[in-house]
């Protein structure tokens, strides 16, 4: 019999701690293979479609998708928490409205060495057009970064690519966007590399990304700025957070709950 995902959920374990355990050392009792891997894969597939409209579950779904081949009991328990969270907020979604401008703003972030098994960092970014969230992503980086600045700079390069795509899309459908686009990052070292034209040993291994971002800055296509970590909206897409922090970031991203009491 296939277990009900909404039953027997241990509410004493906060979801952010449970998700962190998946990336760290897992309890030996929970490393047993899950008896219904097909059920796990079907649910992950459905949740991947849901991330198109729910950025708040993009990161956990991205993490859980990494265990599709051989899911274990620990991953199923984390998946139950995701489903339980969704059941508790069925009316939460994006609200789009006219803010009176067409500026492109992007928040990029990286969780340095977030994967405890491969030591790869996680890139997360969210792009706003006219004050409305239109694009977001959470993905493990393809290579291992040797410093937090390197991980953040790789995230910046990917974010610039997304900004270029959004700008071109707006142009093709006849909408003009204000330039330069604003790219916010919370790592001062990465911002310094972007503005410093002198290379040194720490940037040799990301030289192509350095040239790419700097060229866009010289072209006045983007401008960079520093944002405090507490105001970094990309946190929702790079790491496990507690409920209060999730609610705060969802509000900043323009998400509302239509069933919330007024």
C-alpha positions in Angstrom: 0.0 0.0 0.0 1.4 3.4 -1.0 1.7 5.7 2.0 -0.4 8.9 2.3 1.9 11.9 2.0 -0.2 13.9 4.4 -0.1 11.4 7.2 2.5 10.6 9.9 4.5 13.8 9.3 6.8 14.6 12.2 5.9 18.3 12.8 8.6 18.5 15.6 11.3 18.7 12.9 11.3 22.1 11.2 11.4 21.8 7.4 14.5 23.9 7.0 16.4 21.6 9.3 15.1 18.5 7.6 16.2 19.9 4.2 19.6 20.8 5.5 20.0 17.2 6.7 19.6 16.1 3.1 22.7 18.1 2.2 24.6 17.0 5.3 24.9 13.8 7.2 21.7 11.8 7.1 20.5 9.7 10.0 21.5 6.0 9.4 17.9 4.9 10.0 16.8 7.1 7.1 19.2 6.0 4.5 17.1 2.9 3.7 15.8 2.8 0.1 12.3 4.1 -0.3 9.9 1.3 -1.1 8.0 3.2 -3.8 10.5 5.1 -6.0 7.9 5.5 -8.8 5.6 7.4 -6.4 8.5 9.6 -5.4 9.4 10.4 -9.1 5.8 11.1 -10.0 5.4 13.6 -7.2 8.7 15.3 -8.1 7.6 15.6 -11.7 4.4 17.3 -10.7 6.2 19.6 -8.3 8.6 20.6 -11.0 5.6 22.0 -13.0 4.4 23.8 -9.8 7.6 25.7 -9.5 6.6 27.6 -12.7 4.2 29.6 -10.5 5.5 28.9 -6.9 9.1 30.2 -6.4 8.8 29.5 -2.7 9.2 25.7 -3.4 11.8 26.0 -6.2 14.8 25.3 -4.0 13.5 22.3 -2.0 12.2 20.7 -5.3 15.6 21.3 -6.9 17.3 19.6 -4.0 14.9 16.6 -3.9 15.1 16.2 -7.7 18.8 15.2 -7.2 17.6 11.9 -5.6 15.4 10.7 -8.4 17.5 7.6 -9.2 17.4 6.0 -5.8 15.3 7.9 -3.3 15.7 7.1 0.4 13.3 7.4 3.3 14.9 10.7 4.3 14.1 12.2 0.9 10.5 11.0 1.1 10.0 12.6 4.5 11.3 15.9 3.2 8.9 15.6 0.2 6.1 15.0 2.7 7.0 18.3 4.3 6.9 20.1 1.0 3.4 18.7 0.3 2.3 19.6 3.8 3.5 23.2 3.2 1.6 23.4 -0.1 -1.5 22.0 1.5 -1.3 24.7 4.2 -1.0 27.5 1.6 -3.1 26.5 -1.4 -4.0 30.1 -2.2 -0.5 31.5 -2.4 0.6 32.8 -5.8 2.1 35.6 -7.8 0.3 39.0 -8.1 1.1 41.1 -11.1 0.2 44.8 -11.3 1.2 48.0 -12.9 4.0 49.7 -10.9 4.4 52.6 -13.4 7.8 51.6 -14.8 9.6 49.0 -17.0 12.9 48.7 -15.1 14.6 45.3 -15.0 15.9 44.4 -11.6 17.7 41.1 -10.6 18.8 39.7 -7.3 21.5 37.0 -7.5 22.8 34.8 -4.8 24.9 31.7 -4.3 25.1 29.2 -1.4 28.8 28.4 -1.2 29.5 24.7 -1.2 25.9 24.0 -0.3 26.0 20.4 -1.4 27.8 18.4 1.3 28.4 15.5 -1.1 29.9 17.3 -4.1 30.8 20.6 -2.5 29.2 22.4 -5.4 27.4 25.7 -4.8 23.8 26.6 -5.6 23.0 29.5 -7.9 19.8 31.4 -7.3 18.4 34.5 -9.0 15.1 36.2 -9.5 14.4 38.8 -12.2 11.8 41.6 -12.0 10.3 43.5 -14.9 8.4 46.6 -13.9 8.3 45.5 -10.3 6.8 42.1 -11.1 8.7 38.8 -10.8 9.0 37.2 -14.2 11.9 34.7 -13.9 13.6 32.8 -11.2 15.9 29.8 -10.9 17.6 27.5 -8.4 20.3 25.2 -9.7 23.4 23.5 -8.5 26.5 24.9 -10.3 28.3 22.7 -12.8 31.7 23.0 -11.2 33.2 23.3 -7.8 33.9 26.9 -6.7 37.0 27.5 -4.5 35.7 30.6 -2.8 32.4 32.3 -2.0 33.4 35.2 -4.3 33.9 32.7 -7.2 30.5 31.1 -6.5 28.8 34.5 -6.3 30.5 35.6 -9.5 29.3 32.6 -11.4 25.8 33.4 -10.2 26.2 36.9 -11.4 27.2 35.7 -14.9 24.2 33.4 -15.1 22.0 36.2 -13.9 23.3 38.6 -16.6 22.5 35.9 -19.2 18.9 35.8 -17.9 18.6 39.6 -18.0 19.7 39.6 -21.6 17.1 37.0 -22.5 14.3 38.9 -20.7 15.4 42.2 -22.3 15.4 40.5 -25.8 12.0 38.9 -25.1 10.5 42.2 -24.1 11.9 43.8 -27.2 10.5 41.1 -29.5 7.0 41.5 -28.2 7.1 45.3 -28.6 7.7 46.4 -25.0 10.6 48.7 -24.1 12.6 48.3 -20.9 14.6 50.8 -19.1 18.4 50.3 -19.1 20.7 49.8 -17.5 19.2 46.8 -15.6 20.1 46.7 -11.9 21.9 43.6 -10.6 21.9 43.3 -6.8 24.5 41.0 -5.1 25.4 40.7 -1.4 29.0 39.7 -1.9 31.3 42.7 -2.0 34.3 40.7 -3.3 32.3 39.6 -6.4 31.2 43.2 -6.9 34.8 44.4 -6.6 35.9 41.9 -9.2 33.2 43.1 -11.6 34.4 46.7 -11.3 38.2 46.0 -11.2 39.8 45.7 -14.6 43.0 44.2 -13.2 43.1 40.4 -13.0 45.0 38.5 -10.3 45.4 34.9 -9.4 41.9 34.6 -7.7 40.1 35.4 -11.0 42.1 33.4 -13.5 39.8 30.4 -13.3 36.7 32.6 -13.9 38.3 34.9 -16.5 35.6 34.4 -19.1 32.8 35.2 -16.7 34.8 38.3 -15.6 35.0 39.6 -19.1 31.4 38.8 -19.9 30.0 40.7 -16.9 32.4 43.7 -17.3 31.6 44.0 -21.0 27.9 44.4 -20.1 28.7 47.0 -17.4 30.8 49.0 -19.9 28.0 48.8 -22.5 25.7 50.3 -19.8 23.5 47.2 -20.1 23.7 46.4 -16.4 24.7 48.2 -13.3 25.7 46.4 -10.1 24.8 47.3 -6.5 25.3 45.8 -3.0 22.4 44.6 -1.0 22.4 43.5 2.6 22.1 39.8 3.2 18.9 40.4 5.2 17.3 42.0 2.0 18.7 39.4 -0.4 15.6 38.0 -2.2 17.8 35.2 -3.7 18.1 33.5 -0.3 14.7 31.8 -1.0 16.3 30.0 -4.0 19.6 29.0 -2.5 19.1 27.7 1.1 16.7 26.2 3.6 14.9 28.9 5.6 12.5 29.0 8.5 8.8 29.9 8.1 9.1 33.5 9.2 11.9 34.2 6.7 10.0 32.4 3.9 6.9 34.5 4.5 9.0 37.7 4.5 10.7 36.9 1.2 7.5 35.7 -0.4 5.9 39.0 0.4 8.9 40.9 -1.1 8.6 38.7 -4.3 5.1 39.8 -4.8 3.3 36.6 -3.7 0.0 36.9 -1.9 -2.3 34.4 -0.2 -5.9 34.9 -1.5 -7.3 33.0 1.5 -5.4 35.1 4.1 -7.6 37.1 6.4 -7.7 40.7 5.5 
